[in-house]
């Protein structure tokens, strides 16, 4: 490809960027998103604090424990957490259980609970919680208390048989199971870096990441296609083509559209930082900002400078890949009214890629995924821009897979670029019905037959 | 010799749309590229400008293969257009920048051409005292003629050495036609090279010394317009008499080309036949009011050449 094929891209870039920024729809959306990001953190803190207030204070005011196990447990020590400050725990060992149930019903207390503890013959402890028929307590009021009481009882029954605190800590550790494979030399294979299943939080992060890339790709793609169709339908392209080559036109437009989207995301990020900074300053301890951020960022096990660079590289390559398809789709159309029809192929490819990424995330959350599916999703050029960045930052894939993905994506982008260079000139002057893929391939073949650009006199 | 087109060809699939077109612009002036609709004029212009790859032939500028990217060429396309939603000034500055014209120079030239083409009000929003400054005009707010003026400005902003005008006067009212003609004349006087395509034969005769008539991609007639006309000879005779003279026409067996209140146009084989005809008119006392013998017009030559090829095919 000759140097002059790209001459003038800077001018196209500058003009496209300026006109893009000046569009009222762009300015409006930018302001709207910035306002949303500025308000996001204060709103989240408000919701969290309101929810936390409700959650912290238990509505149960009295708990009577009827223990038939005869274990030496002091139940008045149970539920010592702050949220149970108003709760009275009573050891009700007098009389039989039925009497206690009757007393609960007759007392008219609507916020009282009774717990019956027995050791069943089948060999397990049974804790039955009872609330009065007219109780105001809902299931969610009881469930937290039941969890906490069960936890207390689990430890208390061990202490009742003289297990020390140190022994308690030891036997309370998590149990992890895994399957390892033997190598040909008889040794056990090293532990795998990639994990096959993901947590619910990771699933939502994956969905969020894929959505962001979809937004970037579709906004850049549709901007480019609209711009090309506008230039074709208004015949401005006739004037442009004596000053810049088609490839310079498309490169300038891609970079301008990409920068416009990055400005939007940059502004949104800056607004978020301002918002969280103000919240930290106002609430001292951050009002839960630190906790919220930590709970999200702790999931990004692969978050480091190198991985961020590679993730950005994959996104940029992906945007380039999809923008070239959008450019081709735009050039195959002659009228703005026909753009939706011309863009079908672009939208189909993008949906295929992004939906494959979402499908992978769902399969992984349910533990139904395997390495093959993960590698296909990360190496396929149509899905890699959506999957690789977020999987890499979550630490679900390593650098070798990422590098291979970049190589494949770059190779496909270069091939697509070469194909576009071959047909774009004919497409840009084409005036008629929306071109089909077979027509475009036909043009590429005929260009090869007649020698293509090499015959140009310049 | 400044512009030389040698055997330029273009095929779309199996169809040849331009077939070995050759012509030269040896000195500054306007060269006419004529042809019926679909004759291949615009395709030829696009190939000359390097927009379209050719399938054979060469275009030389000052003896070297032409590279419009690295030379100063202005182009007014037949299918004209501007960005409908962008400010006119922004578009003109963009087009000037693509041509490598510095911003300040571009602004000066825009101001000059805006005055010359009478479009200042669209490019320079007024500011009335006590009122908000008007918003810059968008292309979609302009009439077709005014949009055409803006595009001519875009073509002229770089002060091009070679100016290609594809149907520059189509759709213009008589006032704007005169403005455009004045500008074309000025460019000729500056020693510029112009290629003009038009269906208005009178305009071509007004400006062009050399022509090429294309039909179905082939050059069917080429050369200096005066020489072409001379080669046809003075075969057009215009006669008006106070008395009817059909009997004389029948006597000489002459075809009547046109019959108007201003007289009859007849085709003669040469000056001798015309003089015989005049002698008979005078002898029979037909009261001759008008007698004119001249070469065929470009319109007639065009119709003859383009029509003949149509008939052959």
Boltz contact constraints between the chains, C-beta under 6 A:
constraints:
  - contact:
      token1: [A, 4]
      token2: [B, 69]
      max_distance: 6.0
  - contact:
      token1: [A, 7]
      token2: [B, 69]
      max_distance: 6.0
  - contact:
      token1: [A, 8]
      token2: [B, 98]
      max_distance: 6.0
  - contact:
      token1: [A, 11]
      token2: [B, 97]
      max_distance: 6.0
  - contact:
      token1: [A, 11]
      token2: [B, 98]
      max_distance: 6.0
  - contact:
      token1: [A, 15]
      token2: [B, 94]
      max_distance: 6.0
  - contact:
      token1: [A, 19]
      token2: [B, 86]
      max_distance: 6.0
  - contact:
      token1: [A, 234]
      token2: [B, 81]
      max_distance: 6.0
  - contact:
      token1: [A, 235]
      token2: [B, 79]
      max_distance: 6.0
  - contact:
      token1: [A, 235]
      token2: [B, 80]
      max_distance: 6.0
  - contact:
      token1: [A, 235]
      token2: [B, 81]
      max_distance: 6.0
  - contact:
      token1: [A, 236]
      token2: [B, 81]
      max_distance: 6.0
  - contact:
      token1: [A, 236]
      token2: [B, 83]
      max_distance: 6.0
  - contact:
      token1: [A, 238]
      token2: [B, 77]
      max_distance: 6.0
  - contact:
      token1: [A, 241]
      token2: [B, 51]
      max_distance: 6.0
  - contact:
      token1: [A, 242]
      token2: [B, 49]
      max_distance: 6.0
  - contact:
      token1: [A, 242]
      token2: [B, 68]
      max_distance: 6.0
  - contact:
      token1: [A, 242]
      token2: [B, 75]
      max_distance: 6.0
  - contact:
      token1: [A, 243]
      token2: [B, 98]
      max_distance: 6.0
  - contact:
      token1: [A, 450]
      token2: [B, 55]
      max_distance: 6.0
  - contact:
      token1: [A, 453]
      token2: [B, 53]
      max_distance: 6.0
  - contact:
      token1: [A, 455]
      token2: [B, 53]
      max_distance: 6.0
  - contact:
      token1: [A, 455]
      token2: [B, 54]
      max_distance: 6.0
  - contact:
      token1: [A, 456]
      token2: [B, 53]
      max_distance: 6.0
  - contact:
      token1: [A, 457]
      token2: [B, 58]
      max_distance: 6.0
  - contact:
      token1: [A, 457]
      token2: [B, 59]
      max_distance: 6.0
  - contact:
      token1: [A, 457]
      token2: [B, 65]
      max_distance: 6.0
  - contact:
      token1: [A, 458]
      token2: [B, 50]
      max_distance: 6.0
  - contact:
      token1: [A, 458]
      token2: [B, 67]
      max_distance: 6.0
